[in-house]
Amino acid sequence: MASDADVNAPLGTAPRLSAMEQFSRLTGLDTRLLAMLGALIAIWIILNLMTGGIFLTPRNLYNLAVQSSVVGVMATGMVLVIVARHIDLSVGSVLGFLGMCIAFLQVEVFPLGAAWNWPLTILLGVFLGVLVGIWQGSWVAFGGVPAFVVTLGGLLMFRGAAFMITDGRTVAPLDPTYQLLGGGIDGSIGATASWTLGLIAVAAVAFFSLKARAKRARYGFPMKPLWAELAMIAVWSFLIIGFVLVMNAYTKPRSDIPRGIPVPVLIMLTVVIVMAFLSRFTKFGRYVFAMGGNPEAAALSGINVKRTTVMIFVVMGVLCAVAAVITTARLNAGTNSMGTLAELNVIAAAVIGGTSLAGGIGTIPGAILGAVIMQSLDNGMVLLGVSSAVRQIVIGLVLVAAVWFDVVYNRGRR
């Protein structure tokens, strides 16, 4: 709602912007994303003080990065689901089901020592994820059943299916090479490769930022001041270099060998790049946001809403398979309890990261930020010795607060 000063301003005069809004325009960052970034920094500082400096140690930040990978991977898909005005309550159970299938095939069906064992099981796991997505998406798109009901049923069915695969038995051990995907003792790329990737990322940030600026100038679009552009490049470079430094500061047991960036984080970053490209630069991504903004107008404009809906759930199924790979590799086992209540963390990560439950609004980087916030809270409470019951209460309160913030933010925009 406009203030009295804005209402009484002379005709043609732009309303005054708050400091946050001015900063958002200069940097190109969403004000809600900036608020969440500020909240993350505050959470880290408070938890570090409460844990006596343990929280911000390289060891804990390394573990935090690995722990955030599973939720982060699935949260990128949940963004598209919620943007399209749907919901997926089954992601935790689908993770458990696909994880058990991958582990069972790897240990019980295929010869464990074969070099093709673990790549084939991953491909089959992804294929099963596609089938799960087609199954649930078809009920929503062609059956007309609300996604809430379909995925609630999936939550129960796939959890039961995960138990039935081995009658509740834990399947272990898994292939040693496969275990590297979970970020264990050797599940990182080392200092040299980490610095190489870090410098490539810095160069890519500078190149694409300046290329986008040149393109805006060529077509006469509004541009940020050059100092603001260079400042954002410097900030991103600082964050990338800082991340590499922290990952290299954590060494392998009883040695001075830096671990470097863990493999699960690299998998998550790859997923982020692919999903960001998919959502911003493809017809599929534009269709998803159009459907969330106005489903009726999207259908009238010629968008195949049903096919797009199925594809959204297929993408979610594939990402559940990727998350299942990371989880089983990290555990070195398949257990039917994998992914229990993961759907709550995934939905909370997407909402905290700025995805509106009203549909039409959401970002992939925001979902990753939300995943880090959720995992930071859980990680910090574990370090403080907080019980599991209290941790669930806190996570629930955070989810409610995030939705409340979304409601207030949208009301302010209107």
C-alpha positions in Angstrom: 0.0 0.0 0.0 1.4 3.4 -0.9 2.2 5.9 1.9 0.5 9.3 2.2 3.6 11.0 0.9 3.5 8.8 -2.2 -0.2 9.5 -2.8 0.2 13.2 -2.4 3.3 13.4 -4.5 3.1 15.5 -7.7 1.8 13.6 -10.8 4.7 11.9 -12.6 6.9 11.9 -9.6 8.3 8.4 -8.7 7.6 7.3 -5.2 10.5 7.3 -2.8 12.3 3.9 -2.5 13.6 2.5 0.8 17.3 1.8 1.2 16.7 -1.9 0.7 14.8 -1.3 -2.6 17.5 1.1 -3.8 20.2 -1.5 -3.0 18.1 -4.2 -4.7 17.8 -2.1 -7.9 21.6 -1.4 -8.0 22.6 -5.1 -7.4 19.7 -6.8 -9.3 19.0 -8.9 -6.2 15.5 -9.5 -5.0 14.7 -7.7 -1.7 13.4 -11.0 -0.2 16.6 -12.8 -1.2 18.6 -10.0 0.5 16.5 -10.4 3.6 17.1 -14.1 3.7 20.9 -13.6 3.2 20.9 -11.2 6.1 19.0 -13.8 8.2 21.6 -16.5 7.3 24.5 -14.3 8.4 22.7 -13.5 11.7 21.9 -17.2 12.3 25.6 -18.1 11.7 26.9 -15.5 14.0 24.4 -16.4 16.8 25.1 -20.1 16.5 28.8 -19.6 16.5 28.6 -17.6 19.7 26.3 -20.2 21.3 28.6 -23.1 20.4 31.7 -21.4 21.5 33.2 -20.9 18.0 32.6 -24.5 16.9 29.9 -23.7 14.3 32.1 -21.6 11.9 35.1 -24.0 12.0 36.2 -25.5 8.6 35.2 -29.0 9.8 31.6 -28.0 10.6 31.2 -25.9 7.5 32.5 -28.8 5.4 29.9 -31.1 7.0 27.2 -28.4 6.7 27.9 -28.1 2.9 27.6 -31.9 2.5 24.4 -32.0 4.6 22.8 -29.2 2.6 23.4 -31.0 -0.7 20.5 -33.5 -0.5 17.9 -30.9 0.5 19.3 -28.4 -2.0 19.1 -30.8 -4.9 15.4 -31.6 -4.3 14.6 -28.0 -3.4 15.5 -26.8 -6.9 12.8 -29.1 -8.3 10.3 -28.1 -5.6 10.6 -24.5 -6.7 9.1 -25.4 -10.1 6.4 -27.6 -8.5 5.3 -24.7 -6.2 5.7 -22.0 -8.8 3.2 -24.0 -11.0 0.8 -24.0 -8.0 1.3 -27.6 -7.0 3.0 -29.3 -4.1 4.9 -32.6 -3.7 4.7 -34.3 -0.3 6.2 -37.5 -1.5 9.8 -36.4 -2.2 11.2 -38.0 1.0 9.5 -41.3 0.4 10.5 -41.3 -3.3 14.1 -40.7 -2.1 13.9 -43.7 0.2 12.3 -45.9 -2.5 14.8 -45.0 -5.2 17.7 -45.3 -2.8 16.6 -48.8 -1.8 16.2 -49.8 -5.4 19.7 -48.5 -6.3 21.3 -50.2 -3.2 19.4 -53.5 -3.9 20.4 -53.6 -7.5 24.0 -52.8 -6.7 24.4 -55.4 -3.9 21.9 -58.1 -4.6 21.4 -58.2 -8.4 24.6 -57.1 -10.2 28.1 -58.3 -9.4 29.5 -55.9 -6.9 33.1 -55.8 -8.2 32.1 -55.0 -11.8 33.2 -51.5 -13.0 29.8 -51.0 -14.7 27.8 -51.9 -11.5 27.4 -48.5 -9.9 27.0 -46.4 -13.1 24.3 -48.8 -14.3 22.4 -48.7 -11.0 22.5 -44.9 -11.1 21.0 -44.8 -14.6 18.3 -47.3 -13.5 17.6 -45.2 -10.4 17.2 -42.1 -12.6 14.9 -44.1 -15.0 12.7 -45.1 -12.0 12.6 -41.5 -11.0 11.3 -40.6 -14.4 8.6 -43.3 -14.1 7.6 -42.0 -10.6 7.3 -38.5 -12.1 5.2 -39.7 -15.0 2.9 -41.7 -12.6 2.2 -38.8 -10.2 2.2 -36.1 -12.9 -0.3 -38.0 -15.0 -2.8 -38.3 -12.1 -2.5 -34.5 -11.6 -2.6 -33.4 -15.2 -4.9 -35.9 -16.8 -6.7 -37.4 -13.9 -7.6 -34.0 -12.4 -6.6 -35.2 -8.9 -5.0 -32.4 -6.8 -1.3 -32.7 -6.4 -1.7 -32.6 -2.6 -3.7 -35.8 -2.7 -1.6 -37.6 -5.3 1.7 -36.9 -3.5 0.2 -37.6 -0.1 -0.7 -41.0 -1.5 2.8 -41.3 -2.9 4.3 -40.5 0.5 2.6 -43.6 1.8 3.0 -45.9 -1.2 6.6 -45.3 -1.8 7.5 -45.5 1.8 5.8 -48.9 1.9 7.5 -49.9 -1.3 10.9 -49.0 0.1 10.2 -51.4 3.0 9.0 -54.2 0.8 12.1 -54.3 -1.5 14.1 -56.1 1.2 11.5 -56.6 3.9 13.1 -53.9 6.0 16.7 -55.2 5.7 19.6 -52.7 5.4 21.5 -53.3 2.2 25.3 -52.8 2.5 28.1 -52.4 1.7 28.1 -50.5 -1.6 30.7 -50.1 -4.3 33.8 -48.2 -3.0 33.9 -45.9 -6.0 30.2 -45.2 -5.6 30.8 -44.1 -2.0 32.9 -41.2 -3.1 29.7 -39.5 -4.4 28.6 -39.2 -0.7 31.5 -37.0 0.3 33.2 -39.4 2.8 36.9 -39.4 3.7 38.0 -39.5 0.0 34.8 -37.9 -1.3 36.3 -34.6 -2.3 38.5 -33.3 -5.1 41.5 -31.9 -3.3 43.1 -28.5 -3.1 44.4 -28.1 -6.6 41.2 -29.1 -8.4 39.2 -26.9 -5.9 41.4 -23.9 -6.7 41.1 -24.6 -10.4 37.3 -24.8 -10.3 37.2 -21.7 -8.0 39.2 -19.6 -10.4 37.1 -20.8 -13.4 34.0 -19.8 -11.5 35.4 -16.3 -10.8 36.3 -15.9 -14.4 32.8 -17.1 -15.5 31.1 -14.7 -13.1 33.0 -11.7 -14.5 32.6 -12.8 -18.2 28.8 -13.4 -18.1 28.2 -10.3 -16.0 30.1 -8.0 -18.4 28.6 -9.9 -21.4 25.1 -9.3 -20.1 25.9 -5.6 -19.5 27.1 -5.2 -23.1 24.0 -6.9 -24.4 21.7 -4.6 -22.4 23.7 -1.6 -23.7 23.4 -2.8 -27.3 19.6 -3.0 -27.1 19.2 0.2 -25.0 17.9 -1.5 -21.9 18.4 0.1 -18.4 21.7 -0.7 -16.8 23.2 -0.7 -13.4 26.0 1.8 -12.7 29.3 0.3 -13.6 30.6 0.6 -10.1 27.6 -1.5 -8.9 28.3 -4.1 -11.6 32.0 -4.4 -10.6 31.1 -4.4 -6.9 28.8 -7.4 -7.4 31.5 -9.2 -9.4 33.9 -8.6 -6.5 31.4 -9.8 -3.9 30.7 -13.1 -5.9 34.5 -13.6 -6.4 35.1 -13.1 -2.7 32.4 -15.6 -1.8 33.8 -18.2 -4.2 37.4 -17.8 -3.1 36.3 -17.8 0.6 34.4 -21.0 0.0 37.4 -22.7 -1.6 39.6 -21.5 1.3 37.3 -23.0 3.9 36.9 -26.3 2.1 40.7 -26.6 1.8 41.2 -25.6 5.4 39.6 -28.9 6.5 42.2 -31.7 6.2 42.0 -35.4 6.1 42.4 -37.3 9.4 46.0 -37.4 10.8 47.4 -35.5 7.9 47.8 -32.0 6.4 46.2 -32.9 3.1 43.3 -30.5 2.3 40.1 -32.2 1.4 38.9 -29.5 -1.0 35.3 -29.2 -2.3 33.2 -32.3 -1.5 31.7 -34.3 -4.4 28.0 -33.9 -3.2 28.5 -30.1 -3.3 29.7 -30.3 -6.8 26.7 -32.4 -7.7 24.4 -29.8 -6.1 26.1 -26.9 -7.9 25.8 -28.8 -11.2 22.1 -29.3 -10.5 21.7 -25.6 -9.6 23.3 -24.5 -12.9 21.2 -26.9 -15.0 17.9 -26.0 -13.1 18.7 -22.2 -13.3 19.2 -22.5 -17.1 16.1 -24.7 -17.4 13.9 -22.2 -15.5 15.3 -19.0 -17.1 16.3 -19.8 -20.6 14.0 -22.5 -21.9 10.4 -22.6 -23.1 9.7 -25.2 -20.4 10.8 -22.8 -17.7 8.8 -19.9 -19.1 5.7 -22.1 -19.4 6.0 -23.1 -15.7 6.1 -19.5 -14.5 3.3 -18.6 -16.9 1.1 -21.4 -15.5 1.8 -20.2 -12.0 1.1 -16.6 -12.7 -2.2 -17.2 -14.5 -3.1 -20.8 -15.4 -6.2 -19.9 -17.4 -4.2 -17.3 -19.5 -1.4 -19.8 -20.0 -3.9 -22.4 -21.4 -5.5 -19.8 -23.6 -2.2 -18.7 -25.0 -1.5 -22.2 -26.3 0.7 -23.7 -23.6 0.2 -27.4 -23.2 -0.5 -27.2 -19.5 -1.0 -31.0 -19.0 2.2 -32.0 -20.7 4.1 -29.3 -18.8 2.6 -30.5 -15.5 3.8 -34.0 -16.2 7.3 -32.7 -17.0 7.5 -30.8 -13.8 6.9 -34.0 -11.8 9.4 -35.9 -14.0 12.1 -33.3 -13.2 11.2 -33.7 -9.5 11.5 -37.5 -9.8 14.9 -37.2 -11.5 16.2 -34.9 -8.7 14.9 -37.3 -6.1 17.0 -40.0 -7.7 20.1 -37.7 -7.6 19.4 -37.0 -3.9 19.0 -40.8 -3.4 22.5 -41.4 -4.9 24.1 -38.9 -2.6 22.3 -40.3 0.5 23.1 -44.0 -0.2 26.7 -43.2 -1.1 27.1 -41.2 2.1 25.5 -43.9 4.3 27.3 -46.7 2.3 23.9 -48.5 2.6 20.3 -48.5 1.6 17.8 -48.2 4.5 14.0 -48.0 4.1 14.0 -45.0 6.5 16.0 -42.8 4.2 14.4 -39.5 3.5 11.9 -39.6 6.4 10.3 -36.2 6.8 12.7 -34.8 4.1 9.7 -33.4 2.3 9.2 -30.9 5.1 12.8 -29.6 4.9 12.6 -29.4 1.1 9.3 -27.5 1.0 10.6 -25.2 3.8 13.8 -24.6 1.9 11.9 -23.5 -1.2 9.5 -21.3 0.7 12.2 -19.7 2.9 14.2 -19.1 -0.3 11.4 -16.9 -1.7 9.2 -19.3 -3.6 5.6 -18.1 -3.2 2.9 -20.7 -2.3 0.6 -18.5 -4.4 2.5 -19.6 -7.5 4.4 -17.7 -10.2 7.4 -16.6 -8.0 10.5 -18.4 -7.1 14.3 -18.7 -7.8 16.7 -21.6 -7.9 19.5 -19.7 -5.9 16.9 -18.8 -3.3 16.0 -22.4 -2.8 19.7 -23.2 -2.1 19.9 -20.3 0.3 16.8 -21.7 2.0 18.3 -25.2 2.2 21.5 -23.8 3.8 19.4 -21.9 6.4 17.4 -25.0 7.3 20.4 -27.1 7.6 22.3 -24.5 9.5 19.5 -24.4 12.1 19.5 -28.2 12.4 23.3 -28.4 12.5 23.6 -25.8 15.1 20.9 -27.4 17.3 22.7 -30.7 17.1 26.0 -29.0 18.2 24.0 -27.5 21.2 22.7 -30.9 22.2 19.1 -30.0 21.4 16.8 -33.0 21.3 15.2 -34.3 18.1 11.7 -33.3 19.3 12.7 -29.7 20.0 14.5 -29.5 16.6 11.3 -30.6 14.8 9.3 -27.9 16.7 11.9 -25.2 15.7 11.8 -26.3 12.0 8.0 -26.2 12.1 8.0 -22.7 13.5 10.5 -21.6 10.9 8.3 -22.9 8.1 5.2 -21.1 9.5 7.3 -17.9 9.9 8.5 -18.2 6.3 4.9 -18.6 4.9 3.8 -15.6 7.0 6.7 -13.6 5.6 5.6 -14.6 2.1 2.0 -13.4 2.8 3.2 -10.1 4.2 5.7 -9.6 1.3 3.0 -10.2 -1.4 0.6 -8.0 0.4 3.2 -5.2 0.5 3.9 -5.6 -3.3 0.1 -5.4 -4.0 
